[in-house]
Amino acid sequence: MTKWKCVICARKMETDVKPSLIERLCADCNVSHWTKVVDIYRTGDVERLAEAEVKLRAAQKALKKSREVIQ
């Protein structure tokens, strides 16, 4: 297991492979990030909005899964 920190909240994380610097977000920060991106694209590019919504749903599923593992 490789240890790393979330670039936003500095929460310590462990994964098999260390993600690239731009992808080092904990589950909570990842959902927050993609929620903001979706809000930005709501008034603009439809293709990017659809892509951001897919990534937001994936981030929400990952957050739900990580909370189930903790409890």
MITORKOL-335033 format. One record per residue: residue in one letter; x, z, y of N, C-alpha, C in turn; residue number from 1. Coordinates in Angstrom, 2 decimals, m for minus. Each point is the difference from the previous one (the first is absolute). Layout:
BEGIN
<drenro><res>a</res><n_c1>X</n_c1><n_c3>Z</n_c3><n_c2>Y</n_c2><ca_c1>X</ca_c1><ca_c3>Z</ca_c3><ca_c2>Y</ca_c2><c_c1>X</c_c1><c_c3>Z</c_c3><c_c2>Y</c_c2><n>NUM</n></drenro>
...
This chain:
BEGIN
<drenro><res>m</res><n_c1>0.84</n_c1><n_c3>0.00</n_c3><n_c2>m1.18</n_c2><ca_c1>m0.84</ca_c1><ca_c3>0.00</ca_c3><ca_c2>1.18</ca_c2><c_c1>0.89</c_c1><c_c3>0.00</c_c3><c_c2>1.25</c_c2><n>1</n></drenro>
<drenro><res>t</res><n_c1>m0.41</n_c1><n_c3>m0.79</n_c3><n_c2>0.95</n_c2><ca_c1>0.71</ca_c1><ca_c3>m0.11</ca_c3><ca_c2>1.26</ca_c2><c_c1>m0.78</c_c1><c_c3>0.74</c_c3><c_c2>1.08</c_c2><n>2</n></drenro>
<drenro><res>k</res><n_c1>0.69</n_c1><n_c3>0.81</n_c3><n_c2>0.78</n_c2><ca_c1>m0.64</ca_c1><ca_c3>0.75</ca_c3><ca_c2>1.08</ca_c2><c_c1>0.17</c_c1><c_c3>m0.73</c_c3><c_c2>1.32</c_c2><n>3</n></drenro>
<drenro><res>w</res><n_c1>m1.05</n_c1><n_c3>0.05</n_c3><n_c2>0.82</n_c2><ca_c1>0.02</ca_c1><ca_c3>m0.59</ca_c3><ca_c2>1.33</ca_c2><c_c1>m1.01</c_c1><c_c3>0.70</c_c3><c_c2>0.87</c_c2><n>4</n></drenro>
<drenro><res>k</res><n_c1>0.05</n_c1><n_c3>m0.27</n_c3><n_c2>1.32</n_c2><ca_c1>m0.92</ca_c1><ca_c3>0.63</ca_c3><ca_c2>0.96</ca_c2><c_c1>m0.88</c_c1><c_c3>m1.06</c_c3><c_c2>0.65</c_c2><n>5</n></drenro>
<drenro><res>c</res><n_c1>m1.23</n_c1><n_c3>0.40</n_c3><n_c2>0.29</n_c2><ca_c1>m0.92</ca_c1><ca_c3>m0.85</ca_c3><ca_c2>0.76</ca_c2><c_c1>0.59</c_c1><c_c3>m0.17</c_c3><c_c2>1.41</c_c2><n>6</n></drenro>
<drenro><res>v</res><n_c1>m0.01</n_c1><n_c3>m1.23</n_c3><n_c2>0.51</n_c2><ca_c1>0.60</ca_c1><ca_c3>m0.25</ca_c3><ca_c2>1.31</ca_c2><c_c1>m0.85</c_c1><c_c3>0.53</c_c3><c_c2>1.15</c_c2><n>7</n></drenro>
<drenro><res>i</res><n_c1>m1.25</n_c1><n_c3>0.35</n_c3><n_c2>m0.25</n_c2><ca_c1>m0.86</ca_c1><ca_c3>0.52</ca_c3><ca_c2>1.07</ca_c2><c_c1>m0.04</c_c1><c_c3>1.52</c_c3><c_c2>0.00</c_c2><n>8</n></drenro>
<drenro><res>c</res><n_c1>m0.35</n_c1><n_c3>0.60</n_c3><n_c2>m1.12</n_c2><ca_c1>m0.19</ca_c1><ca_c3>1.46</ca_c3><ca_c2>m0.03</ca_c2><c_c1>1.13</c_c1><c_c3>0.75</c_c3><c_c2>m0.68</c_c2><n>9</n></drenro>
<drenro><res>a</res><n_c1>0.98</n_c1><n_c3>m0.71</n_c3><n_c2>m0.56</n_c2><ca_c1>1.17</ca_c1><ca_c3>0.57</ca_c3><ca_c2>m0.66</ca_c2><c_c1>m0.35</c_c1><c_c3>0.80</c_c3><c_c2>m1.27</c_c2><n>10</n></drenro>
<drenro><res>r</res><n_c1>m1.14</n_c1><n_c3>m0.30</n_c3><n_c2>m0.61</n_c2><ca_c1>m0.36</ca_c1><ca_c3>0.64</ca_c3><ca_c2>m1.26</ca_c2><c_c1>0.95</c_c1><c_c3>m0.50</c_c3><c_c2>m1.09</c_c2><n>11</n></drenro>
<drenro><res>k</res><n_c1>0.49</n_c1><n_c3>0.89</n_c3><n_c2>m0.82</n_c2><ca_c1>0.90</ca_c1><ca_c3>m0.37</ca_c3><ca_c2>m1.08</ca_c2><c_c1>m0.79</c_c1><c_c3>m0.60</c_c3><c_c2>m1.15</c_c2><n>12</n></drenro>
<drenro><res>m</res><n_c1>0.46</n_c1><n_c3>m1.16</n_c3><n_c2>m0.49</n_c2><ca_c1>m0.68</ca_c1><ca_c3>m0.73</ca_c3><ca_c2>m1.05</ca_c2><c_c1>0.99</c_c1><c_c3>m0.32</c_c3><c_c2>m1.12</c_c2><n>13</n></drenro>
<drenro><res>e</res><n_c1>m0.53</n_c1><n_c3>m0.27</n_c3><n_c2>m1.18</n_c2><ca_c1>0.81</ca_c1><ca_c3>m0.41</ca_c3><ca_c2>m1.15</ca_c2><c_c1>m0.68</c_c1><c_c3>m1.18</c_c3><c_c2>m0.68</c_c2><n>14</n></drenro>
<drenro><res>t</res><n_c1>0.77</n_c1><n_c3>m1.05</n_c3><n_c2>m0.26</n_c2><ca_c1>m0.50</ca_c1><ca_c3>m1.15</ca_c3><ca_c2>m0.75</ca_c2><c_c1>1.12</c_c1><c_c3>m0.51</c_c3><c_c2>m0.90</c_c2><n>15</n></drenro>
<drenro><res>d</res><n_c1>m0.37</n_c1><n_c3>m0.88</n_c3><n_c2>m0.92</n_c2><ca_c1>1.01</ca_c1><ca_c3>m0.58</ca_c3><ca_c2>m0.89</ca_c2><c_c1>0.98</c_c1><c_c3>m0.86</c_c3><c_c2>0.78</c_c2><n>16</n></drenro>
<drenro><res>v</res><n_c1>m0.52</n_c1><n_c3>m0.79</n_c3><n_c2>0.92</n_c2><ca_c1>0.83</ca_c1><ca_c3>m0.90</ca_c3><ca_c2>0.80</ca_c2><c_c1>m0.21</c_c1><c_c3>0.35</c_c3><c_c2>1.47</c_c2><n>17</n></drenro>
<drenro><res>k</res><n_c1>1.09</n_c1><n_c3>0.11</n_c3><n_c2>0.74</n_c2><ca_c1>m0.10</ca_c1><ca_c3>0.31</ca_c3><ca_c2>1.42</ca_c2><c_c1>m0.52</c_c1><c_c3>m1.23</c_c3><c_c2>0.76</c_c2><n>18</n></drenro>
<drenro><res>p</res><n_c1>m1.13</n_c1><n_c3>0.16</n_c3><n_c2>0.73</n_c2><ca_c1>m0.55</ca_c1><ca_c3>m1.15</ca_c3><ca_c2>0.74</ca_c2><c_c1>0.88</c_c1><c_c3>m0.36</c_c3><c_c2>1.19</c_c2><n>19</n></drenro>
<drenro><res>s</res><n_c1>m0.15</n_c1><n_c3>m1.22</n_c3><n_c2>0.48</n_c2><ca_c1>0.75</ca_c1><ca_c3>m0.41</ca_c3><ca_c2>1.19</ca_c2><c_c1>m0.43</c_c1><c_c3>0.87</c_c3><c_c2>1.18</c_c2><n>20</n></drenro>
<drenro><res>l</res><n_c1>0.80</n_c1><n_c3>0.04</n_c3><n_c2>1.00</n_c2><ca_c1>m0.24</ca_c1><ca_c3>0.88</ca_c3><ca_c2>1.15</ca_c2><c_c1>m1.38</c_c1><c_c3>m0.20</c_c3><c_c2>0.62</c_c2><n>21</n></drenro>
<drenro><res>i</res><n_c1>m0.44</n_c1><n_c3>m1.23</n_c3><n_c2>0.13</n_c2><ca_c1>m1.28</ca_c1><ca_c3>m0.28</ca_c3><ca_c2>0.63</ca_c2><c_c1>m1.18</c_c1><c_c3>0.46</c_c3><c_c2>m0.86</c_c2><n>22</n></drenro>
<drenro><res>e</res><n_c1>0.21</n_c1><n_c3>0.17</n_c3><n_c2>m1.29</n_c2><ca_c1>m1.06</ca_c1><ca_c3>0.40</ca_c3><ca_c2>m0.92</ca_c2><c_c1>0.03</c_c1><c_c3>1.49</c_c3><c_c2>m0.34</c_c2><n>23</n></drenro>
<drenro><res>r</res><n_c1>0.87</n_c1><n_c3>0.77</n_c3><n_c2>0.64</n_c2><ca_c1>0.11</ca_c1><ca_c3>1.43</ca_c3><ca_c2>m0.31</ca_c2><c_c1>m1.04</c_c1><c_c3>0.82</c_c3><c_c2>0.75</c_c2><n>24</n></drenro>
<drenro><res>l</res><n_c1>m1.24</n_c1><n_c3>m0.11</n_c3><n_c2>m0.46</n_c2><ca_c1>m1.10</ca_c1><ca_c3>0.77</ca_c3><ca_c2>0.56</ca_c2><c_c1>m0.66</c_c1><c_c3>0.78</c_c3><c_c2>m1.12</c_c2><n>25</n></drenro>
<drenro><res>c</res><n_c1>m0.32</n_c1><n_c3>1.26</n_c3><n_c2>0.27</n_c2><ca_c1>m0.75</ca_c1><ca_c3>0.78</ca_c3><ca_c2>m0.98</ca_c2><c_c1>m1.43</c_c1><c_c3>m0.55</c_c3><c_c2>m0.04</c_c2><n>26</n></drenro>
<drenro><res>a</res><n_c1>m0.77</n_c1><n_c3>0.43</n_c3><n_c2>m0.95</n_c2><ca_c1>m1.35</ca_c1><ca_c3>m0.55</ca_c3><ca_c2>m0.18</ca_c2><c_c1>m0.87</c_c1><c_c3>0.23</c_c3><c_c2>1.24</c_c2><n>27</n></drenro>
<drenro><res>d</res><n_c1>0.07</n_c1><n_c3>1.19</n_c3><n_c2>0.59</n_c2><ca_c1>m0.81</ca_c1><ca_c3>0.29</ca_c3><ca_c2>1.20</ca_c2><c_c1>0.39</c_c1><c_c3>m0.91</c_c3><c_c2>1.17</c_c2><n>28</n></drenro>
<drenro><res>c</res><n_c1>1.29</n_c1><n_c3>m0.13</n_c3><n_c2>0.25</n_c2><ca_c1>0.47</ca_c1><ca_c3>m0.82</ca_c3><ca_c2>1.12</ca_c2><c_c1>m0.28</c_c1><c_c3>m1.48</c_c3><c_c2>m0.25</c_c2><n>29</n></drenro>
<drenro><res>n</res><n_c1>0.05</n_c1><n_c3>m0.43</n_c3><n_c2>m1.25</n_c2><ca_c1>m0.28</ca_c1><ca_c3>m1.39</ca_c3><ca_c2>m0.33</ca_c2><c_c1>m1.45</c_c1><c_c3>m0.36</c_c3><c_c2>0.31</c_c2><n>30</n></drenro>
<drenro><res>v</res><n_c1>m0.94</n_c1><n_c3>0.88</n_c3><n_c2>m0.35</n_c2><ca_c1>m1.41</ca_c1><ca_c3>m0.23</ca_c3><ca_c2>0.31</ca_c2><c_c1>m0.20</c_c1><c_c3>m0.02</c_c3><c_c2>1.52</c_c2><n>31</n></drenro>
<drenro><res>s</res><n_c1>0.61</n_c1><n_c3>0.92</n_c3><n_c2>0.68</n_c2><ca_c1>m0.12</ca_c1><ca_c3>0.04</ca_c3><ca_c2>1.47</ca_c2><c_c1>0.54</c_c1><c_c3>m1.28</c_c3><c_c2>0.62</c_c2><n>32</n></drenro>
<drenro><res>h</res><n_c1>1.13</n_c1><n_c3>m0.47</n_c3><n_c2>m0.47</n_c2><ca_c1>0.61</ca_c1><ca_c3>m1.22</ca_c3><ca_c2>0.52</ca_c2><c_c1>m0.92</c_c1><c_c3>m1.20</c_c3><c_c2>m0.19</c_c2><n>33</n></drenro>
<drenro><res>w</res><n_c1>m0.50</n_c1><n_c3>m0.19</n_c3><n_c2>m1.23</n_c2><ca_c1>m0.83</ca_c1><ca_c3>m1.18</ca_c3><ca_c2>m0.26</ca_c2><c_c1>m1.36</c_c1><c_c3>0.08</c_c3><c_c2>0.68</c_c2><n>34</n></drenro>
<drenro><res>t</res><n_c1>m0.50</n_c1><n_c3>1.21</n_c3><n_c2>0.24</n_c2><ca_c1>m1.24</ca_c1><ca_c3>0.14</ca_c3><ca_c2>0.76</ca_c2><c_c1>0.20</c_c1><c_c3>m0.50</c_c3><c_c2>1.43</c_c2><n>35</n></drenro>
<drenro><res>k</res><n_c1>1.13</n_c1><n_c3>0.33</n_c3><n_c2>0.60</n_c2><ca_c1>0.31</ca_c1><ca_c3>m0.46</ca_c3><ca_c2>1.35</ca_c2><c_c1>0.18</c_c1><c_c3>m1.52</c_c3><c_c2>0.04</c_c2><n>36</n></drenro>
<drenro><res>v</res><n_c1>0.66</n_c1><n_c3>m0.55</n_c3><n_c2>m1.02</n_c2><ca_c1>0.21</ca_c1><ca_c3>m1.45</ca_c3><ca_c2>m0.06</ca_c2><c_c1>m1.34</c_c1><c_c3>m0.73</c_c3><c_c2>m0.11</c_c2><n>37</n></drenro>
<drenro><res>v</res><n_c1>m0.89</n_c1><n_c3>0.50</n_c3><n_c2>m0.83</n_c2><ca_c1>m1.33</ca_c1><ca_c3>m0.61</ca_c3><ca_c2>m0.13</ca_c2><c_c1>m0.73</c_c1><c_c3>0.04</c_c3><c_c2>1.33</c_c2><n>38</n></drenro>
<drenro><res>d</res><n_c1>0.07</n_c1><n_c3>1.13</n_c3><n_c2>0.70</n_c2><ca_c1>m0.66</ca_c1><ca_c3>0.10</ca_c3><ca_c2>1.31</ca_c2><c_c1>0.57</c_c1><c_c3>m1.01</c_c3><c_c2>1.00</c_c2><n>39</n></drenro>
<drenro><res>i</res><n_c1>1.30</n_c1><n_c3>m0.24</n_c3><n_c2>m0.06</n_c2><ca_c1>0.63</ca_c1><ca_c3>m0.96</ca_c3><ca_c2>0.90</ca_c2><c_c1>m0.50</c_c1><c_c3>m1.41</c_c3><c_c2>m0.29</c_c2><n>40</n></drenro>
<drenro><res>y</res><n_c1>m0.09</n_c1><n_c3>m0.37</n_c3><n_c2>m1.27</n_c2><ca_c1>m0.38</ca_c1><ca_c3>m1.36</ca_c3><ca_c2>m0.37</ca_c2><c_c1>m1.50</c_c1><c_c3>m0.26</c_c3><c_c2>0.02</c_c2><n>41</n></drenro>
<drenro><res>r</res><n_c1>m0.82</n_c1><n_c3>1.00</n_c3><n_c2>0.22</n_c2><ca_c1>m1.45</ca_c1><ca_c3>m0.22</ca_c3><ca_c2>0.04</ca_c2><c_c1>m0.40</c_c1><c_c3>m0.97</c_c3><c_c2>1.11</c_c2><n>42</n></drenro>
<drenro><res>t</res><n_c1>0.73</n_c1><n_c3>m0.01</n_c3><n_c2>1.09</n_c2><ca_c1>m0.34</ca_c1><ca_c3>m0.87</ca_c3><ca_c2>1.12</ca_c2><c_c1>0.82</c_c1><c_c3>m1.28</c_c3><c_c2>0.01</c_c2><n>43</n></drenro>
<drenro><res>g</res><n_c1>0.83</n_c1><n_c3>m0.19</n_c3><n_c2>m1.04</n_c2><ca_c1>0.89</ca_c1><ca_c3>m1.16</ca_c3><ca_c2>0.02</ca_c2><c_c1>m0.07</c_c1><c_c3>m0.85</c_c3><c_c2>m1.25</c_c2><n>44</n></drenro>
<drenro><res>d</res><n_c1>1.14</n_c1><n_c3>m0.19</n_c3><n_c2>m0.59</n_c2><ca_c1>0.20</ca_c1><ca_c3>m0.91</ca_c3><ca_c2>m1.12</ca_c2><c_c1>m0.75</c_c1><c_c3>0.44</c_c3><c_c2>m1.25</c_c2><n>45</n></drenro>
<drenro><res>v</res><n_c1>m0.88</n_c1><n_c3>m0.86</n_c3><n_c2>m0.51</n_c2><ca_c1>m0.84</ca_c1><ca_c3>0.31</ca_c3><ca_c2>m1.15</ca_c2><c_c1>0.82</c_c1><c_c3>0.08</c_c3><c_c2>m1.29</c_c2><n>46</n></drenro>
<drenro><res>e</res><n_c1>0.99</n_c1><n_c3>m0.89</n_c3><n_c2>m0.16</n_c2><ca_c1>0.84</ca_c1><ca_c3>0.01</ca_c3><ca_c2>m1.20</ca_c2><c_c1>0.80</c_c1><c_c3>1.29</c_c3><c_c2>m0.09</c_c2><n>47</n></drenro>
<drenro><res>r</res><n_c1>0.60</n_c1><n_c3>0.39</n_c3><n_c2>1.08</n_c2><ca_c1>0.78</ca_c1><ca_c3>1.24</ca_c3><ca_c2>0.01</ca_c2><c_c1>m0.89</c_c1><c_c3>1.22</c_c3><c_c2>m0.21</c_c2><n>48</n></drenro>
<drenro><res>l</res><n_c1>m1.21</n_c1><n_c3>m0.05</n_c3><n_c2>0.53</n_c2><ca_c1>m0.95</ca_c1><ca_c3>1.10</ca_c3><ca_c2>m0.19</ca_c2><c_c1>m0.32</c_c1><c_c3>0.16</c_c3><c_c2>m1.48</c_c2><n>49</n></drenro>
<drenro><res>a</res><n_c1>m0.26</n_c1><n_c3>m1.10</n_c3><n_c2>m0.68</n_c2><ca_c1>m0.32</ca_c1><ca_c3>0.07</ca_c3><ca_c2>m1.43</ca_c2><c_c1>1.17</c_c1><c_c3>0.56</c_c3><c_c2>m0.79</c_c2><n>50</n></drenro>
<drenro><res>e</res><n_c1>1.20</n_c1><n_c3>m0.43</n_c3><n_c2>0.33</n_c2><ca_c1>1.21</ca_c1><ca_c3>0.49</ca_c3><ca_c2>m0.67</ca_c2><c_c1>0.20</c_c1><c_c3>1.50</c_c3><c_c2>0.26</c_c2><n>51</n></drenro>
<drenro><res>a</res><n_c1>m0.21</n_c1><n_c3>0.42</n_c3><n_c2>1.23</n_c2><ca_c1>0.15</ca_c1><ca_c3>1.41</ca_c3><ca_c2>0.36</ca_c2><c_c1>m1.05</c_c1><c_c3>0.86</c_c3><c_c2>m0.69</c_c2><n>52</n></drenro>
<drenro><res>e</res><n_c1>m1.22</n_c1><n_c3>m0.51</n_c3><n_c2>m0.13</n_c2><ca_c1>m1.05</ca_c1><ca_c3>0.76</ca_c3><ca_c2>m0.69</ca_c2><c_c1>0.33</c_c1><c_c3>0.19</c_c3><c_c2>m1.48</c_c2><n>53</n></drenro>
<drenro><res>v</res><n_c1>0.59</n_c1><n_c3>m1.01</n_c3><n_c2>m0.62</n_c2><ca_c1>0.42</ca_c1><ca_c3>0.12</ca_c3><ca_c2>m1.40</ca_c2><c_c1>1.07</c_c1><c_c3>1.08</c_c3><c_c2>m0.13</c_c2><n>54</n></drenro>
<drenro><res>k</res><n_c1>0.97</n_c1><n_c3>m0.02</n_c3><n_c2>0.90</n_c2><ca_c1>1.07</ca_c1><ca_c3>1.00</ca_c3><ca_c2>m0.05</ca_c2><c_c1>m0.54</c_c1><c_c3>1.40</c_c3><c_c2>0.31</c_c2><n>55</n></drenro>
<drenro><res>l</res><n_c1>m0.99</n_c1><n_c3>0.10</n_c3><n_c2>0.88</n_c2><ca_c1>m0.62</ca_c1><ca_c3>1.29</ca_c3><ca_c2>0.30</ca_c2><c_c1>m0.70</c_c1><c_c3>0.55</c_c3><c_c2>m1.24</c_c2><n>56</n></drenro>
<drenro><res>r</res><n_c1>m0.76</n_c1><n_c3>m0.83</n_c3><n_c2>m0.70</n_c2><ca_c1>m0.67</ca_c1><ca_c3>0.45</ca_c3><ca_c2>m1.22</ca_c2><c_c1>1.01</c_c1><c_c3>0.45</c_c3><c_c2>m1.05</c_c2><n>57</n></drenro>
<drenro><res>a</res><n_c1>1.11</n_c1><n_c3>m0.72</n_c3><n_c2>m0.13</n_c2><ca_c1>1.04</ca_c1><ca_c3>0.38</ca_c3><ca_c2>m0.96</ca_c2><c_c1>0.63</c_c1><c_c3>1.34</c_c3><c_c2>0.40</c_c2><n>58</n></drenro>
<drenro><res>a</res><n_c1>0.21</n_c1><n_c3>0.20</n_c3><n_c2>1.29</n_c2><ca_c1>0.57</ca_c1><ca_c3>1.26</ca_c3><ca_c2>0.48</ca_c2><c_c1>m0.97</c_c1><c_c3>1.16</c_c3><c_c2>m0.24</c_c2><n>59</n></drenro>
<drenro><res>q</res><n_c1>m1.29</n_c1><n_c3>m0.24</n_c3><n_c2>0.19</n_c2><ca_c1>m1.00</ca_c1><ca_c3>1.04</ca_c3><ca_c2>m0.24</ca_c2><c_c1>m0.06</c_c1><c_c3>0.37</c_c3><c_c2>m1.48</c_c2><n>60</n></drenro>
<drenro><res>k</res><n_c1>0.11</n_c1><n_c3>m1.00</n_c3><n_c2>m0.88</n_c2><ca_c1>0.00</ca_c1><ca_c3>0.27</ca_c3><ca_c2>m1.44</ca_c2><c_c1>1.24</c_c1><c_c3>0.82</c_c3><c_c2>m0.39</c_c2><n>61</n></drenro>
<drenro><res>a</res><n_c1>1.15</n_c1><n_c3>m0.35</n_c3><n_c2>0.58</n_c2><ca_c1>1.23</ca_c1><ca_c3>0.72</ca_c3><ca_c2>m0.29</ca_c2><c_c1>m0.09</c_c1><c_c3>1.45</c_c3><c_c2>0.48</c_c2><n>62</n></drenro>
<drenro><res>l</res><n_c1>m0.62</n_c1><n_c3>0.21</n_c3><n_c2>1.17</n_c2><ca_c1>m0.18</ca_c1><ca_c3>1.35</ca_c3><ca_c2>0.52</ca_c2><c_c1>m0.91</c_c1><c_c3>0.80</c_c3><c_c2>m0.91</c_c2><n>63</n></drenro>
<drenro><res>k</res><n_c1>m1.09</n_c1><n_c3>m0.59</n_c3><n_c2>m0.42</n_c2><ca_c1>m0.93</ca_c1><ca_c3>0.68</ca_c3><ca_c2>m0.90</ca_c2><c_c1>0.69</c_c1><c_c3>0.36</c_c3><c_c2>m1.31</c_c2><n>64</n></drenro>
<drenro><res>k</res><n_c1>0.78</n_c1><n_c3>m0.93</n_c3><n_c2>m0.53</n_c2><ca_c1>0.72</ca_c1><ca_c3>0.24</ca_c3><ca_c2>m1.25</ca_c2><c_c1>1.03</c_c1><c_c3>1.13</c_c3><c_c2>0.16</c_c2><n>65</n></drenro>
<drenro><res>s</res><n_c1>0.71</n_c1><n_c3>0.02</n_c3><n_c2>1.13</n_c2><ca_c1>1.01</ca_c1><ca_c3>1.05</ca_c3><ca_c2>0.21</ca_c2><c_c1>m0.65</c_c1><c_c3>1.36</c_c3><c_c2>0.18</c_c2><n>66</n></drenro>
<drenro><res>r</res><n_c1>m1.19</n_c1><n_c3>0.04</n_c3><n_c2>0.60</n_c2><ca_c1>m0.70</ca_c1><ca_c3>1.29</ca_c3><ca_c2>0.15</ca_c2><c_c1>m0.55</c_c1><c_c3>0.50</c_c3><c_c2>m1.33</c_c2><n>67</n></drenro>
<drenro><res>e</res><n_c1>m0.39</n_c1><n_c3>m0.93</n_c3><n_c2>m0.89</n_c2><ca_c1>m0.46</ca_c1><ca_c3>0.41</ca_c3><ca_c2>m1.31</ca_c2><c_c1>1.12</c_c1><c_c3>0.57</c_c3><c_c2>m0.85</c_c2><n>68</n></drenro>
<drenro><res>v</res><n_c1>1.20</n_c1><n_c3>m0.54</n_c3><n_c2>0.15</n_c2><ca_c1>1.16</ca_c1><ca_c3>0.48</ca_c3><ca_c2>m0.75</ca_c2><c_c1>0.39</c_c1><c_c3>1.40</c_c3><c_c2>0.46</c_c2><n>69</n></drenro>
<drenro><res>i</res><n_c1>m0.12</n_c1><n_c3>0.24</n_c3><n_c2>1.30</n_c2><ca_c1>0.37</ca_c1><ca_c3>1.31</ca_c3><ca_c2>0.55</ca_c2><c_c1>m0.95</c_c1><c_c3>1.09</c_c3><c_c2>m0.48</c_c2><n>70</n></drenro>
<drenro><res>q</res><n_c1>m1.28</n_c1><n_c3>m0.30</n_c3><n_c2>m0.06</n_c2><ca_c1>m0.98</ca_c1><ca_c3>1.02</ca_c3><ca_c2>m0.35</ca_c2><c_c1>m0.12</c_c1><c_c3>0.14</c_c3><c_c2>m1.45</c_c2><n>71</n></drenro>
